[in-house]
Amino acid sequence: MSPTYDVIVIGLGGMGSAAAHHLSARGARVLGLEKFGPVHNRGSSHGGSRVTRQSYFEDPAYVPLLLRAYELYDDLERATDRDVATLCGGVMIGPPDSLTVSGSLRSALQWDLPHEMLDAKEIRRRFPTLTPKHDDIALYETKAGLVRPENMVAAHLQLATRQGADLHFEEPMTRWEPYRDGVRVHTAENTYTAGQLVICPGAWAPQLLTDLGVPFTIERQIMYWFQPGTGVEPFLPENHPVYIWEDAAGVQVYGFPAIDGPGLGAKVAFFRQGTVTTPETIDRTVHEHEIRAMADHLAGCIPDLPGTFLKAATCMYSTTPDEHFVIARHPEHPESVSVACGFSGHGFKFVPVVGEILADLALTGTTEHPIGLFDPARLAAAPA
């Protein structure tokens, strides 16, 4: 007889690990299936840090979810004694009409979020590592900072295991189908049944969710670490904020303070400057011309940072046409399947609250969280 569960979770990266935790915390019998090992570096939930912020330039509709995510960061740290979030402050820099600045200000004003507006002179005074153009301005937010993806995934897996979830690594799903009042899931090792299925496929969404009707694009992205030329002290979290910086041409970079100690540098990356790939064909080698392009860009805005290149790593964005998420009951299987995918390079900060939403959807069919923006129906007619 097939092992039977209340809920099967496919994918145990950021969103799936959080779903497994929240489901098992509510007493559900949970099976988690993961293609790779725990806390792996083959998808989108690695690299040591992700920016978190509340003045959200993408859309003010995200802010309530962020406020809840921040509460859950604290809960997760208390429950596991792991370092999950560091709120060192952050600046969103660019021309006044840039999306990075104007969108952040719109969310801050709509939701009455604490913030300051800084001109170029004040940016340089407060943060001497940064050299804005004379007409750049910034929104500064004290509650911005960073989350640590590996720690967050490990914390959710730790709690899910403690709460009785069965987590199977190196056991990918091969297929699933509706079965009686639920689903049946097949792997190379076994067949499982459950009343509910939660699919968190990351960059594998195009293969696992072909019937969703969403034209996902998988993009190769690069994260870089440089050792500052003037030493690490000015780049420590108490001196140097997280930042998203948009230039006059619309190119965005984002980066972090030196959070890992002397000699390990500070991380920086281009935002949405990736190349189309697949999980099977991604080029994991970072090439000299890519490193040079990053260093040349930094020289114009953070000239002390590209002192010495240390290392680089690749990850993948799973991007929807409008760059908003997909979080919903599956439109073809609304009675038994929930999906969370298409996080488009800005989703990791939401991991704990997405786990909570997925638990709501699987166990009750609905959620009180505002997720109307993430309905896949908005994209079903988009051209592939």
C-alpha positions in Angstrom: 0.0 0.0 0.0 1.3 3.5 -0.8 2.3 5.6 2.2 -0.4 8.2 2.9 0.0 11.8 4.1 -2.2 14.8 4.5 0.1 16.9 2.3 3.0 16.3 0.1 5.4 19.2 -0.6 7.4 19.1 -3.8 10.7 21.0 -3.5 12.4 21.8 -0.2 14.2 25.0 -1.0 13.0 28.4 0.4 9.3 28.2 -0.2 8.9 24.4 0.2 10.9 24.2 3.4 8.7 27.0 4.9 5.6 25.2 3.7 6.7 21.9 5.3 7.3 23.8 8.6 4.0 25.6 8.7 2.0 22.6 7.7 3.6 20.2 10.2 3.3 22.9 12.9 -0.5 22.7 12.4 -0.5 19.0 12.9 -0.6 17.9 9.3 1.2 14.6 8.3 3.7 16.0 5.8 6.0 14.4 3.2 8.6 16.6 1.6 10.4 15.5 -1.6 13.6 17.2 -2.8 15.6 16.6 -5.9 18.9 17.4 -4.2 20.3 17.4 -0.7 19.2 19.7 2.1 20.2 23.4 1.8 21.7 22.8 -1.7 23.2 25.4 -4.1 21.7 24.2 -7.3 18.7 26.5 -7.5 17.8 29.9 -6.0 18.2 29.6 -2.2 21.9 30.1 -1.7 24.6 32.7 -1.8 24.8 33.8 1.8 22.5 36.9 1.7 19.4 38.4 0.2 18.2 42.0 0.6 15.0 42.5 2.7 13.1 45.8 2.8 9.6 47.0 3.4 9.4 50.1 1.2 8.8 47.9 -1.8 9.3 49.5 -5.2 7.8 46.6 -7.1 4.2 47.3 -5.8 2.7 48.5 -2.5 0.6 45.3 -2.5 3.6 43.4 -1.2 4.0 45.5 2.0 1.5 43.6 4.2 3.2 40.3 3.4 6.6 41.9 4.3 5.3 43.1 7.6 4.2 39.5 8.4 7.5 38.1 7.1 9.4 40.3 9.5 7.4 38.9 12.4 8.2 35.4 11.3 11.9 36.1 11.0 11.9 36.8 14.7 9.8 33.6 15.4 12.2 31.5 13.4 15.3 32.9 15.2 13.8 32.3 18.6 12.7 28.7 17.7 16.0 27.6 16.2 18.7 29.9 17.6 19.9 30.6 14.0 20.9 33.9 12.5 18.1 34.6 10.0 17.9 38.3 9.5 20.2 41.3 10.1 18.5 44.7 9.8 21.4 47.0 9.2 19.5 49.6 7.2 19.3 50.1 3.5 19.3 52.7 0.8 17.4 52.7 -2.5 19.4 55.0 -4.7 18.9 56.6 -8.1 17.5 59.5 -10.0 14.3 60.9 -8.4 12.1 59.4 -11.2 13.7 56.0 -11.1 11.6 53.0 -10.1 13.9 52.2 -7.3 13.4 55.5 -5.6 9.9 56.6 -6.7 8.4 53.1 -6.2 10.0 52.7 -2.8 8.7 56.1 -1.8 5.2 55.3 -3.0 5.0 52.2 -0.8 6.5 54.0 2.2 3.9 56.8 2.0 1.0 54.5 1.3 1.8 52.3 4.3 3.2 55.0 6.6 6.6 53.2 6.8 9.4 54.9 8.6 11.9 56.3 6.1 14.2 59.3 5.2 14.9 60.9 1.9 18.5 61.8 1.4 20.1 64.0 -1.3 23.5 63.1 -2.8 25.4 65.2 -0.3 23.7 63.5 2.7 24.2 60.0 1.1 27.9 60.7 0.9 28.1 62.1 4.5 26.2 59.2 6.0 27.7 56.5 3.9 31.2 57.5 2.7 31.6 54.2 0.8 29.0 55.4 -1.7 29.6 58.0 -4.4 26.2 59.0 -5.9 25.9 61.3 -8.9 24.9 64.9 -8.0 21.3 64.4 -8.9 20.9 61.0 -7.2 18.7 60.7 -4.2 17.9 57.8 -1.8 15.2 56.5 0.4 16.8 55.2 3.6 15.0 52.6 5.6 16.3 51.5 9.0 14.3 48.2 8.8 16.0 47.2 5.6 18.8 44.6 5.8 19.5 41.1 4.8 18.3 37.6 5.3 20.5 34.5 5.1 19.0 32.0 2.7 20.9 28.9 3.8 20.2 29.6 7.5 16.5 30.2 6.8 16.1 27.0 4.8 18.0 25.0 7.4 15.8 26.5 10.2 12.6 25.6 8.4 13.8 22.1 7.7 14.9 21.7 11.4 11.5 22.7 12.6 9.6 20.6 10.1 11.6 17.5 11.2 11.1 18.3 14.9 7.4 18.5 14.2 7.2 15.1 12.6 7.5 15.8 8.9 9.1 13.1 6.7 11.7 14.9 4.5 13.2 12.8 1.7 16.2 14.2 -0.1 17.7 13.0 -3.3 14.2 11.7 -4.2 12.7 13.8 -6.9 9.1 13.5 -8.0 8.8 11.9 -11.4 5.1 12.5 -11.9 1.8 12.9 -10.1 -1.9 12.5 -10.9 -5.3 13.1 -9.2 -6.2 10.0 -7.1 -9.5 9.5 -5.3 -10.1 12.7 -3.3 -6.4 13.7 -3.5 -3.2 13.0 -5.4 -0.8 10.2 -6.0 2.9 11.1 -6.4 5.5 8.9 -7.9 9.3 8.8 -7.4 11.9 6.3 -8.5 11.8 4.8 -5.0 8.1 4.8 -4.1 4.5 5.9 -4.7 2.8 8.2 -2.2 -0.8 9.4 -1.7 -2.1 12.5 0.0 -5.1 14.7 0.3 -3.2 17.8 -0.9 -0.1 18.6 -3.0 2.0 21.7 -2.7 4.4 22.4 -5.6 7.4 24.7 -5.0 9.4 24.0 -8.1 11.8 27.0 -8.3 13.6 27.0 -11.6 12.0 23.7 -12.5 8.5 25.3 -12.9 8.5 25.1 -16.7 8.9 21.3 -16.5 6.7 20.6 -13.5 3.9 23.1 -14.1 3.3 22.9 -17.9 -0.5 22.9 -17.3 -0.4 26.2 -15.3 -0.4 28.3 -18.5 2.4 30.6 -17.3 5.3 31.4 -19.6 8.2 31.3 -17.1 11.7 32.4 -18.1 14.6 30.9 -16.3 17.6 33.3 -16.0 21.2 32.7 -15.0 22.4 35.3 -12.5 25.8 35.9 -10.9 26.7 36.9 -7.4 30.2 38.5 -6.9 32.4 39.0 -3.8 35.1 41.6 -3.7 37.6 42.5 -1.0 37.5 46.4 -0.6 40.7 48.1 -1.6 40.7 50.3 1.6 40.0 47.4 3.9 36.9 45.9 5.3 36.2 48.3 8.2 34.2 50.9 6.2 32.0 48.0 4.8 31.0 46.5 8.1 27.2 46.4 8.8 27.5 49.2 11.3 29.0 51.5 8.6 27.7 50.3 5.2 24.0 49.5 4.4 22.4 47.1 2.0 21.6 49.0 -1.2 19.8 48.8 -4.5 21.2 51.4 -6.9 19.6 52.3 -10.2 21.6 54.5 -12.7 20.2 56.8 -15.3 20.1 54.0 -17.9 17.9 51.9 -15.6 20.6 49.4 -14.7 20.3 48.2 -11.1 22.9 46.7 -8.8 22.4 45.5 -5.3 24.8 44.7 -2.6 25.6 44.1 1.1 28.0 45.0 3.8 30.9 42.7 4.6 29.0 40.3 6.9 31.4 37.3 6.9 34.5 38.8 8.5 37.9 40.0 7.3 39.1 38.5 4.0 35.7 37.3 2.8 34.7 40.6 1.1 31.3 42.1 0.3 28.8 40.8 -2.1 27.3 42.6 -5.0 25.2 41.7 -8.1 23.4 43.1 -11.1 19.6 42.9 -10.8 17.8 41.5 -13.8 20.9 41.4 -16.1 20.9 37.6 -16.5 20.8 35.3 -19.5 18.1 32.8 -20.4 19.0 29.2 -19.4 17.6 26.0 -18.0 18.5 24.2 -14.8 20.1 21.5 -17.0 22.2 23.8 -19.2 23.1 26.6 -16.9 26.8 27.7 -17.2 28.1 27.6 -13.7 31.5 29.1 -14.7 31.8 32.8 -14.2 33.9 34.3 -16.9 36.5 37.1 -16.8 34.5 39.5 -18.9 31.6 39.2 -16.5 33.8 39.9 -13.5 35.3 42.9 -15.4 31.9 44.3 -16.2 30.9 44.2 -12.5 34.1 45.8 -11.4 33.8 48.5 -14.0 30.3 49.4 -12.9 31.3 49.4 -9.2 34.2 51.8 -9.9 31.7 54.5 -10.8 29.6 54.2 -7.6 31.5 52.3 -4.9 35.1 52.9 -6.0 36.7 51.2 -3.0 34.8 47.9 -3.4 36.3 46.3 -6.5 39.7 46.2 -4.9 40.3 42.4 -5.3 37.9 39.9 -6.8 37.4 36.9 -4.5 34.8 34.6 -5.9 31.5 34.4 -7.8 28.6 32.0 -7.9 25.6 31.5 -10.1 21.9 31.1 -9.2 18.6 31.2 -11.2 15.7 33.5 -11.3 12.3 32.0 -12.3 10.7 35.0 -13.9 7.1 35.7 -14.9 6.2 38.2 -17.7 5.2 40.9 -15.2 7.8 39.9 -12.6 5.1 39.2 -9.9 4.8 35.9 -8.1 2.5 33.0 -8.7 0.9 31.8 -5.4 -2.5 30.1 -5.7 -4.6 27.0 -5.9 -3.8 25.3 -9.2 -6.6 26.5 -11.6 -6.8 23.0 -13.2 -6.8 21.2 -9.8 -8.2 23.7 -7.3 -9.5 21.0 -4.9 -6.1 19.4 -4.2 -3.1 21.3 -5.5 -1.4 24.6 -4.5 1.5 26.2 -6.2 4.2 28.8 -5.4 6.6 29.8 -8.1 7.8 32.5 -10.4 9.5 34.6 -7.7 11.3 36.6 -10.3 14.5 37.4 -8.4 12.8 39.2 -5.4 11.0 36.5 -3.6 13.3 35.1 -0.9 12.5 37.8 1.7 8.9 36.5 1.6 9.8 32.8 2.4 8.3 32.5 5.9 5.0 34.2 5.0 4.7 32.2 1.7 5.0 29.0 3.8 2.2 30.3 6.0 0.1 31.1 2.9 0.7 27.6 1.4 -0.3 26.0 4.7 -3.5 28.0 4.6 -4.3 27.0 1.0 -3.6 23.3 1.5 -5.5 23.0 4.8 -8.4 25.4 4.3 -8.5 26.2 0.6 -8.1 29.9 1.2 -5.9 32.5 3.0 -6.5 35.8 4.7 -3.2 37.1 3.3 -3.6 39.4 0.2 -2.5 37.3 -2.7 -4.8 38.5 -5.5 -1.8 40.0 -7.3 -0.3 36.5 -7.7 -3.2 34.7 -9.4 -1.8 32.9 -12.5 -5.0 33.7 -14.4 -3.5 37.1 -15.1 -0.7 35.4 -17.2 -2.5 32.5 -18.8 -3.1 34.4 -22.1 0.4 35.8 -22.3 2.5 34.7 -25.3 5.1 32.1 -24.7 
